[in-house]
Amino acid sequence: MPPAPDRLPNADGVTATPSDAAGSPQRAAEALMLTCPNCSTRLEERKCKLFCPRPGCGYFLSCADFY
């Protein structure tokens, strides 16, 4: 019997629901957006800016850079 349409096997044969597949790339993109490109530390938010809390790094992203 074929799998139900809401349960689809991926290339590895692991069965996942469409919601699993849709949520994973978004979480990965959010994590990437909150990672410092200089030192890989998680960025912190202050008002509309993201900044690296690691001393000496100095990386920041202002809200104007998002658009």
PyMOL Python script that loads the backbone (N, CA, C, O; Angstrom):
from pymol import cmd

cmd.read_pdbstr("""\
ATOM      1  N   MET A   1       0.851  -1.170   0.000  1.00  0.00           N
ATOM      2  CA  MET A   1       0.000   0.000   0.000  1.00  0.00           C
ATOM      3  C   MET A   1       0.904   1.243   0.000  1.00  0.00           C
ATOM      4  O   MET A   1       1.852   1.294   0.784  1.00  0.00           O
ATOM      5  N   PRO A   2       0.639   2.257  -0.861  1.00  0.00           N
ATOM      6  CA  PRO A   2       1.461   3.474  -0.897  1.00  0.00           C
ATOM      7  C   PRO A   2       1.258   4.306   0.362  1.00  0.00           C
ATOM      8  O   PRO A   2       0.217   4.206   1.011  1.00  0.00           O
ATOM      9  N   PRO A   3       2.263   5.139   0.716  1.00  0.00           N
ATOM     10  CA  PRO A   3       2.119   5.972   1.912  1.00  0.00           C
ATOM     11  C   PRO A   3       1.014   7.005   1.738  1.00  0.00           C
ATOM     12  O   PRO A   3       0.697   7.421   0.623  1.00  0.00           O
ATOM     13  N   ALA A   4       0.447   7.401   2.844  1.00  0.00           N
ATOM     14  CA  ALA A   4      -0.585   8.443   2.820  1.00  0.00           C
ATOM     15  C   ALA A   4       0.029   9.730   2.289  1.00  0.00           C
ATOM     16  O   ALA A   4       1.222   9.959   2.488  1.00  0.00           O
ATOM     17  N   PRO A   5      -0.761  10.591   1.607  1.00  0.00           N
ATOM     18  CA  PRO A   5      -0.206  11.816   1.030  1.00  0.00           C
ATOM     19  C   PRO A   5       0.418  12.758   2.051  1.00  0.00           C
ATOM     20  O   PRO A   5       1.267  13.575   1.697  1.00  0.00           O
ATOM     21  N   ASP A   6       0.007  12.654   3.321  1.00  0.00           N
ATOM     22  CA  ASP A   6       0.591  13.546   4.325  1.00  0.00           C
ATOM     23  C   ASP A   6       1.848  12.949   4.963  1.00  0.00           C
ATOM     24  O   ASP A   6       2.446  13.585   5.833  1.00  0.00           O
ATOM     25  N   ARG A   7       2.264  11.748   4.556  1.00  0.00           N
ATOM     26  CA  ARG A   7       3.461  11.092   5.085  1.00  0.00           C
ATOM     27  C   ARG A   7       4.307  10.656   3.892  1.00  0.00           C
ATOM     28  O   ARG A   7       4.021   9.622   3.289  1.00  0.00           O
ATOM     29  N   LEU A   8       5.322  11.404   3.545  1.00  0.00           N
ATOM     30  CA  LEU A   8       6.118  11.135   2.358  1.00  0.00           C
ATOM     31  C   LEU A   8       7.549  10.758   2.738  1.00  0.00           C
ATOM     32  O   LEU A   8       8.169  11.462   3.535  1.00  0.00           O
ATOM     33  N   PRO A   9       8.093   9.660   2.188  1.00  0.00           N
ATOM     34  CA  PRO A   9       9.484   9.308   2.481  1.00  0.00           C
ATOM     35  C   PRO A   9      10.431  10.229   1.720  1.00  0.00           C
ATOM     36  O   PRO A   9      10.172  10.571   0.566  1.00  0.00           O
ATOM     37  N   ASN A  10      11.523  10.631   2.360  1.00  0.00           N
ATOM     38  CA  ASN A  10      12.520  11.456   1.685  1.00  0.00           C
ATOM     39  C   ASN A  10      13.548  10.554   1.009  1.00  0.00           C
ATOM     40  O   ASN A  10      13.357   9.339   0.962  1.00  0.00           O
ATOM     41  N   ALA A  11      14.624  11.115   0.488  1.00  0.00           N
ATOM     42  CA  ALA A  11      15.636  10.348  -0.233  1.00  0.00           C
ATOM     43  C   ALA A  11      16.299   9.290   0.642  1.00  0.00           C
ATOM     44  O   ALA A  11      16.760   8.272   0.126  1.00  0.00           O
ATOM     45  N   ASP A  12      16.358   9.508   1.952  1.00  0.00           N
ATOM     46  CA  ASP A  12      16.967   8.550   2.870  1.00  0.00           C
ATOM     47  C   ASP A  12      15.984   7.482   3.325  1.00  0.00           C
ATOM     48  O   ASP A  12      16.354   6.589   4.087  1.00  0.00           O
ATOM     49  N   GLY A  13      14.742   7.559   2.871  1.00  0.00           N
ATOM     50  CA  GLY A  13      13.738   6.598   3.272  1.00  0.00           C
ATOM     51  C   GLY A  13      13.048   6.946   4.576  1.00  0.00           C
ATOM     52  O   GLY A  13      12.220   6.173   5.057  1.00  0.00           O
ATOM     53  N   VAL A  14      13.370   8.089   5.159  1.00  0.00           N
ATOM     54  CA  VAL A  14      12.758   8.526   6.410  1.00  0.00           C
ATOM     55  C   VAL A  14      11.437   9.202   6.079  1.00  0.00           C
ATOM     56  O   VAL A  14      11.374  10.059   5.197  1.00  0.00           O
ATOM     57  N   THR A  15      10.398   8.822   6.776  1.00  0.00           N
ATOM     58  CA  THR A  15       9.087   9.402   6.527  1.00  0.00           C
ATOM     59  C   THR A  15       8.933  10.690   7.319  1.00  0.00           C
ATOM     60  O   THR A  15       9.185  10.730   8.523  1.00  0.00           O
ATOM     61  N   ALA A  16       8.520  11.733   6.630  1.00  0.00           N
ATOM     62  CA  ALA A  16       8.325  13.032   7.267  1.00  0.00           C
ATOM     63  C   ALA A  16       7.018  13.631   6.779  1.00  0.00           C
ATOM     64  O   ALA A  16       6.558  13.330   5.678  1.00  0.00           O
ATOM     65  N   THR A  17       6.433  14.468   7.595  1.00  0.00           N
ATOM     66  CA  THR A  17       5.222  15.167   7.184  1.00  0.00           C
ATOM     67  C   THR A  17       5.621  16.428   6.432  1.00  0.00           C
ATOM     68  O   THR A  17       6.732  16.921   6.627  1.00  0.00           O
ATOM     69  N   PRO A  18       4.753  16.967   5.579  1.00  0.00           N
ATOM     70  CA  PRO A  18       5.072  18.206   4.877  1.00  0.00           C
ATOM     71  C   PRO A  18       5.393  19.353   5.822  1.00  0.00           C
ATOM     72  O   PRO A  18       6.214  20.208   5.489  1.00  0.00           O
ATOM     73  N   SER A  19       4.768  19.392   6.988  1.00  0.00           N
ATOM     74  CA  SER A  19       5.061  20.472   7.931  1.00  0.00           C
ATOM     75  C   SER A  19       6.481  20.356   8.475  1.00  0.00           C
ATOM     76  O   SER A  19       7.108  21.376   8.759  1.00  0.00           O
ATOM     77  N   ASP A  20       7.009  19.121   8.628  1.00  0.00           N
ATOM     78  CA  ASP A  20       8.395  18.945   9.054  1.00  0.00           C
ATOM     79  C   ASP A  20       9.345  19.515   8.013  1.00  0.00           C
ATOM     80  O   ASP A  20      10.305  20.206   8.352  1.00  0.00           O
ATOM     81  N   ALA A  21       9.080  19.228   6.766  1.00  0.00           N
ATOM     82  CA  ALA A  21       9.949  19.681   5.692  1.00  0.00           C
ATOM     83  C   ALA A  21       9.883  21.192   5.521  1.00  0.00           C
ATOM     84  O   ALA A  21      10.886  21.821   5.185  1.00  0.00           O
ATOM     85  N   ALA A  22       8.716  21.780   5.748  1.00  0.00           N
ATOM     86  CA  ALA A  22       8.560  23.220   5.566  1.00  0.00           C
ATOM     87  C   ALA A  22       9.186  24.007   6.707  1.00  0.00           C
ATOM     88  O   ALA A  22       9.676  25.112   6.476  1.00  0.00           O
ATOM     89  N   GLY A  23       9.190  23.486   7.920  1.00  0.00           N
ATOM     90  CA  GLY A  23       9.706  24.223   9.062  1.00  0.00           C
ATOM     91  C   GLY A  23      11.211  24.187   9.183  1.00  0.00           C
ATOM     92  O   GLY A  23      11.802  25.137   9.695  1.00  0.00           O
ATOM     93  N   SER A  24      11.837  23.154   8.741  1.00  0.00           N
ATOM     94  CA  SER A  24      13.270  22.982   8.910  1.00  0.00           C
ATOM     95  C   SER A  24      14.112  24.033   8.179  1.00  0.00           C
ATOM     96  O   SER A  24      15.000  24.610   8.806  1.00  0.00           O
ATOM     97  N   PRO A  25      13.887  24.314   6.899  1.00  0.00           N
ATOM     98  CA  PRO A  25      14.684  25.337   6.223  1.00  0.00           C
ATOM     99  C   PRO A  25      14.503  26.727   6.824  1.00  0.00           C
ATOM    100  O   PRO A  25      15.441  27.524   6.845  1.00  0.00           O
ATOM    101  N   GLN A  26      13.304  27.018   7.310  1.00  0.00           N
ATOM    102  CA  GLN A  26      13.068  28.327   7.912  1.00  0.00           C
ATOM    103  C   GLN A  26      13.881  28.479   9.191  1.00  0.00           C
ATOM    104  O   GLN A  26      14.482  29.528   9.422  1.00  0.00           O
ATOM    105  N   ARG A  27      13.905  27.446  10.018  1.00  0.00           N
ATOM    106  CA  ARG A  27      14.693  27.504  11.249  1.00  0.00           C
ATOM    107  C   ARG A  27      16.173  27.637  10.933  1.00  0.00           C
ATOM    108  O   ARG A  27      16.890  28.359  11.625  1.00  0.00           O
ATOM    109  N   ALA A  28      16.636  26.957   9.905  1.00  0.00           N
ATOM    110  CA  ALA A  28      18.040  27.043   9.509  1.00  0.00           C
ATOM    111  C   ALA A  28      18.376  28.455   9.030  1.00  0.00           C
ATOM    112  O   ALA A  28      19.446  28.977   9.344  1.00  0.00           O
ATOM    113  N   ALA A  29      17.477  29.069   8.280  1.00  0.00           N
ATOM    114  CA  ALA A  29      17.704  30.426   7.793  1.00  0.00           C
ATOM    115  C   ALA A  29      17.719  31.425   8.943  1.00  0.00           C
ATOM    116  O   ALA A  29      18.524  32.357   8.945  1.00  0.00           O
ATOM    117  N   GLU A  30      16.829  31.238   9.923  1.00  0.00           N
ATOM    118  CA  GLU A  30      16.806  32.130  11.082  1.00  0.00           C
ATOM    119  C   GLU A  30      18.094  32.004  11.887  1.00  0.00           C
ATOM    120  O   GLU A  30      18.650  33.009  12.329  1.00  0.00           O
ATOM    121  N   ALA A  31      18.567  30.787  12.077  1.00  0.00           N
ATOM    122  CA  ALA A  31      19.808  30.574  12.823  1.00  0.00           C
ATOM    123  C   ALA A  31      20.987  31.195  12.084  1.00  0.00           C
ATOM    124  O   ALA A  31      21.875  31.776  12.709  1.00  0.00           O
ATOM    125  N   LEU A  32      21.003  31.079  10.769  1.00  0.00           N
ATOM    126  CA  LEU A  32      22.076  31.664   9.978  1.00  0.00           C
ATOM    127  C   LEU A  32      22.051  33.183  10.064  1.00  0.00           C
ATOM    128  O   LEU A  32      23.101  33.819  10.148  1.00  0.00           O
ATOM    129  N   MET A  33      20.867  33.760  10.043  1.00  0.00           N
ATOM    130  CA  MET A  33      20.723  35.214  10.115  1.00  0.00           C
ATOM    131  C   MET A  33      21.188  35.759  11.457  1.00  0.00           C
ATOM    132  O   MET A  33      21.607  36.914  11.534  1.00  0.00           O
ATOM    133  N   LEU A  34      21.124  34.954  12.519  1.00  0.00           N
ATOM    134  CA  LEU A  34      21.518  35.390  13.858  1.00  0.00           C
ATOM    135  C   LEU A  34      22.922  34.935  14.230  1.00  0.00           C
ATOM    136  O   LEU A  34      23.257  34.888  15.414  1.00  0.00           O
ATOM    137  N   THR A  35      23.748  34.599  13.247  1.00  0.00           N
ATOM    138  CA  THR A  35      25.119  34.167  13.486  1.00  0.00           C
ATOM    139  C   THR A  35      26.075  35.217  12.938  1.00  0.00           C
ATOM    140  O   THR A  35      25.922  35.671  11.804  1.00  0.00           O
ATOM    141  N   CYS A  36      27.061  35.603  13.741  1.00  0.00           N
ATOM    142  CA  CYS A  36      28.043  36.606  13.325  1.00  0.00           C
ATOM    143  C   CYS A  36      28.893  36.043  12.182  1.00  0.00           C
ATOM    144  O   CYS A  36      29.464  34.961  12.317  1.00  0.00           O
ATOM    145  N   PRO A  37      28.983  36.764  11.058  1.00  0.00           N
ATOM    146  CA  PRO A  37      29.795  36.274   9.944  1.00  0.00           C
ATOM    147  C   PRO A  37      31.295  36.362  10.215  1.00  0.00           C
ATOM    148  O   PRO A  37      32.085  35.725   9.518  1.00  0.00           O
ATOM    149  N   ASN A  38      31.699  37.147  11.220  1.00  0.00           N
ATOM    150  CA  ASN A  38      33.123  37.276  11.545  1.00  0.00           C
ATOM    151  C   ASN A  38      33.625  36.170  12.456  1.00  0.00           C
ATOM    152  O   ASN A  38      34.695  35.608  12.224  1.00  0.00           O
ATOM    153  N   CYS A  39      32.849  35.853  13.504  1.00  0.00           N
ATOM    154  CA  CYS A  39      33.362  34.932  14.526  1.00  0.00           C
ATOM    155  C   CYS A  39      32.404  33.795  14.879  1.00  0.00           C
ATOM    156  O   CYS A  39      32.715  32.996  15.762  1.00  0.00           O
ATOM    157  N   SER A  40      31.266  33.700  14.225  1.00  0.00           N
ATOM    158  CA  SER A  40      30.269  32.631  14.416  1.00  0.00           C
ATOM    159  C   SER A  40      29.581  32.646  15.776  1.00  0.00           C
ATOM    160  O   SER A  40      28.968  31.649  16.159  1.00  0.00           O
ATOM    161  N   THR A  41      29.666  33.746  16.511  1.00  0.00           N
ATOM    162  CA  THR A  41      28.950  33.899  17.775  1.00  0.00           C
ATOM    163  C   THR A  41      27.505  34.262  17.469  1.00  0.00           C
ATOM    164  O   THR A  41      27.232  34.917  16.463  1.00  0.00           O
ATOM    165  N   ARG A  42      26.579  33.846  18.321  1.00  0.00           N
ATOM    166  CA  ARG A  42      25.169  34.199  18.125  1.00  0.00           C
ATOM    167  C   ARG A  42      24.997  35.700  18.345  1.00  0.00           C
ATOM    168  O   ARG A  42      25.431  36.233  19.366  1.00  0.00           O
ATOM    169  N   LEU A  43      24.365  36.383  17.390  1.00  0.00           N
ATOM    170  CA  LEU A  43      24.132  37.818  17.491  1.00  0.00           C
ATOM    171  C   LEU A  43      23.020  38.105  18.486  1.00  0.00           C
ATOM    172  O   LEU A  43      22.113  37.294  18.675  1.00  0.00           O
ATOM    173  N   GLU A  44      23.099  39.266  19.118  1.00  0.00           N
ATOM    174  CA  GLU A  44      22.068  39.711  20.054  1.00  0.00           C
ATOM    175  C   GLU A  44      21.337  40.896  19.450  1.00  0.00           C
ATOM    176  O   GLU A  44      21.884  41.632  18.629  1.00  0.00           O
ATOM    177  N   GLU A  45      20.077  41.069  19.875  1.00  0.00           N
ATOM    178  CA  GLU A  45      19.249  42.156  19.359  1.00  0.00           C
ATOM    179  C   GLU A  45      19.216  43.318  20.333  1.00  0.00           C
ATOM    180  O   GLU A  45      19.112  43.125  21.545  1.00  0.00           O
ATOM    181  N   ARG A  46      19.304  44.522  19.798  1.00  0.00           N
ATOM    182  CA  ARG A  46      19.121  45.738  20.585  1.00  0.00           C
ATOM    183  C   ARG A  46      18.378  46.725  19.696  1.00  0.00           C
ATOM    184  O   ARG A  46      18.908  47.208  18.695  1.00  0.00           O
ATOM    185  N   LYS A  47      17.138  47.014  20.083  1.00  0.00           N
ATOM    186  CA  LYS A  47      16.227  47.828  19.265  1.00  0.00           C
ATOM    187  C   LYS A  47      16.142  47.214  17.880  1.00  0.00           C
ATOM    188  O   LYS A  47      15.719  46.065  17.753  1.00  0.00           O
ATOM    189  N   CYS A  48      16.528  47.935  16.840  1.00  0.00           N
ATOM    190  CA  CYS A  48      16.422  47.351  15.494  1.00  0.00           C
ATOM    191  C   CYS A  48      17.786  46.931  14.956  1.00  0.00           C
ATOM    192  O   CYS A  48      17.977  46.851  13.742  1.00  0.00           O
ATOM    193  N   LYS A  49      18.726  46.663  15.845  1.00  0.00           N
ATOM    194  CA  LYS A  49      20.061  46.266  15.415  1.00  0.00           C
ATOM    195  C   LYS A  49      20.413  44.888  15.946  1.00  0.00           C
ATOM    196  O   LYS A  49      19.957  44.480  17.014  1.00  0.00           O
ATOM    197  N   LEU A  50      21.224  44.190  15.191  1.00  0.00           N
ATOM    198  CA  LEU A  50      21.830  42.947  15.645  1.00  0.00           C
ATOM    199  C   LEU A  50      23.307  43.235  15.849  1.00  0.00           C
ATOM    200  O   LEU A  50      23.941  43.861  14.999  1.00  0.00           O
ATOM    201  N   PHE A  51      23.861  42.785  16.968  1.00  0.00           N
ATOM    202  CA  PHE A  51      25.279  43.027  17.215  1.00  0.00           C
ATOM    203  C   PHE A  51      25.925  41.796  17.819  1.00  0.00           C
ATOM    204  O   PHE A  51      25.262  40.957  18.429  1.00  0.00           O
ATOM    205  N   CYS A  52      27.233  41.706  17.638  1.00  0.00           N
ATOM    206  CA  CYS A  52      27.989  40.589  18.182  1.00  0.00           C
ATOM    207  C   CYS A  52      28.450  40.952  19.591  1.00  0.00           C
ATOM    208  O   CYS A  52      29.114  41.972  19.778  1.00  0.00           O
ATOM    209  N   PRO A  53      28.102  40.123  20.592  1.00  0.00           N
ATOM    210  CA  PRO A  53      28.476  40.427  21.973  1.00  0.00           C
ATOM    211  C   PRO A  53      29.927  40.071  22.306  1.00  0.00           C
ATOM    212  O   PRO A  53      30.409  40.398  23.390  1.00  0.00           O
ATOM    213  N   ARG A  54      30.619  39.411  21.393  1.00  0.00           N
ATOM    214  CA  ARG A  54      31.995  38.995  21.662  1.00  0.00           C
ATOM    215  C   ARG A  54      32.916  40.213  21.679  1.00  0.00           C
ATOM    216  O   ARG A  54      32.951  40.973  20.712  1.00  0.00           O
ATOM    217  N   PRO A  55      33.660  40.405  22.764  1.00  0.00           N
ATOM    218  CA  PRO A  55      34.576  41.550  22.844  1.00  0.00           C
ATOM    219  C   PRO A  55      35.604  41.508  21.710  1.00  0.00           C
ATOM    220  O   PRO A  55      36.191  40.467  21.416  1.00  0.00           O
ATOM    221  N   GLY A  56      35.798  42.647  21.096  1.00  0.00           N
ATOM    222  CA  GLY A  56      36.781  42.757  20.032  1.00  0.00           C
ATOM    223  C   GLY A  56      36.254  42.479  18.635  1.00  0.00           C
ATOM    224  O   GLY A  56      36.922  42.812  17.656  1.00  0.00           O
ATOM    225  N   CYS A  57      35.090  41.886  18.513  1.00  0.00           N
ATOM    226  CA  CYS A  57      34.563  41.572  17.181  1.00  0.00           C
ATOM    227  C   CYS A  57      34.018  42.837  16.526  1.00  0.00           C
ATOM    228  O   CYS A  57      34.476  43.228  15.452  1.00  0.00           O
ATOM    229  N   GLY A  58      33.041  43.476  17.169  1.00  0.00           N
ATOM    230  CA  GLY A  58      32.511  44.737  16.676  1.00  0.00           C
ATOM    231  C   GLY A  58      31.508  44.647  15.535  1.00  0.00           C
ATOM    232  O   GLY A  58      31.105  45.685  15.010  1.00  0.00           O
ATOM    233  N   TYR A  59      31.093  43.465  15.132  1.00  0.00           N
ATOM    234  CA  TYR A  59      30.142  43.349  14.028  1.00  0.00           C
ATOM    235  C   TYR A  59      28.755  43.792  14.464  1.00  0.00           C
ATOM    236  O   TYR A  59      28.312  43.456  15.563  1.00  0.00           O
ATOM    237  N   PHE A  60      28.063  44.549  13.606  1.00  0.00           N
ATOM    238  CA  PHE A  60      26.660  44.880  13.849  1.00  0.00           C
ATOM    239  C   PHE A  60      25.942  45.023  12.521  1.00  0.00           C
ATOM    240  O   PHE A  60      26.556  45.282  11.486  1.00  0.00           O
ATOM    241  N   LEU A  61      24.643  44.850  12.572  1.00  0.00           N
ATOM    242  CA  LEU A  61      23.781  44.950  11.411  1.00  0.00           C
ATOM    243  C   LEU A  61      22.629  45.858  11.801  1.00  0.00           C
ATOM    244  O   LEU A  61      21.871  45.534  12.715  1.00  0.00           O
ATOM    245  N   SER A  62      22.485  46.989  11.122  1.00  0.00           N
ATOM    246  CA  SER A  62      21.404  47.907  11.467  1.00  0.00           C
ATOM    247  C   SER A  62      20.132  47.522  10.731  1.00  0.00           C
ATOM    248  O   SER A  62      20.159  46.719   9.799  1.00  0.00           O
ATOM    249  N   CYS A  63      19.017  48.106  11.159  1.00  0.00           N
ATOM    250  CA  CYS A  63      17.736  47.774  10.541  1.00  0.00           C
ATOM    251  C   CYS A  63      17.710  48.198   9.074  1.00  0.00           C
ATOM    252  O   CYS A  63      16.985  47.595   8.283  1.00  0.00           O
ATOM    253  N   ALA A  64      18.468  49.203   8.693  1.00  0.00           N
ATOM    254  CA  ALA A  64      18.519  49.629   7.299  1.00  0.00           C
ATOM    255  C   ALA A  64      19.174  48.561   6.419  1.00  0.00           C
ATOM    256  O   ALA A  64      18.901  48.500   5.220  1.00  0.00           O
ATOM    257  N   ASP A  65      20.025  47.726   6.995  1.00  0.00           N
ATOM    258  CA  ASP A  65      20.696  46.671   6.234  1.00  0.00           C
ATOM    259  C   ASP A  65      19.775  45.505   5.908  1.00  0.00           C
ATOM    260  O   ASP A  65      20.076  44.712   5.016  1.00  0.00           O
ATOM    261  N   PHE A  66      18.646  45.389   6.624  1.00  0.00           N
ATOM    262  CA  PHE A  66      17.716  44.291   6.384  1.00  0.00           C
ATOM    263  C   PHE A  66      16.964  44.472   5.077  1.00  0.00           C
ATOM    264  O   PHE A  66      16.540  43.486   4.474  1.00  0.00           O
ATOM    265  N   TYR A  67      16.791  45.695   4.627  1.00  0.00           N
ATOM    266  CA  TYR A  67      15.965  45.972   3.450  1.00  0.00           C
ATOM    267  C   TYR A  67      16.811  46.324   2.321  1.00  0.00           C
ATOM    268  O   TYR A  67      16.306  46.594   1.232  1.00  0.00           O
TER     269      TYR A  67
END
""", "prot")
cmd.dss("prot")
cmd.show_as("cartoon", "prot")
cmd.util.cbc("prot")
cmd.orient("prot")
